Amino acid sequence: MKHTYPVQIENMDADAFKMLAEQKQELLQLLSAGTASDRINGVVHLIDHIQDTAVDQCELPEDLVFPRVELPPQGSKIEPYSAEALEEEYGYWTEHPNFVHEDWRHDISQGDTLQGYWSWVESCVQNQLDELNNLSLEELPLRINDDTLCPEAQEHLKHLLEGKNEA
């Protein structure tokens, strides 16, 4: 049984094949790039380029072109305690010191979350930040030596206390 594809191989010239091979190599390099944000941005830009090439060089009809993905501007900051930032800080294959894989799996098994690991960590960190934000100025110093606070919440507590001392 012969499969048909939107691009007939016989319609592609040697230059188009070479360009696709180069783009494949570029994609592999992008997938091993530095941060998750760098990888995503690079891959999306490459997909746009491949799409343009497919329309121009391989004579694909315009209606086969997928909509562009809108990315945040280059160099824009990610939220400091977002899942992406936490993954970059601790590493994809590691775990957060306070919110470990075992606890995440337990929450999944109990039906308490459907989130992926780093999104779950982001929620846990945010819960601690919210808890600190809801404390009175008098209660904040009582949490200084609280070893249940994650590093992000400890840092946030320092900022809250510095703000209190400046007021």
Order of alpha helices (4+ residues) and beta strands (2+ residues): alpha-alpha-alpha-alpha-alpha-alpha
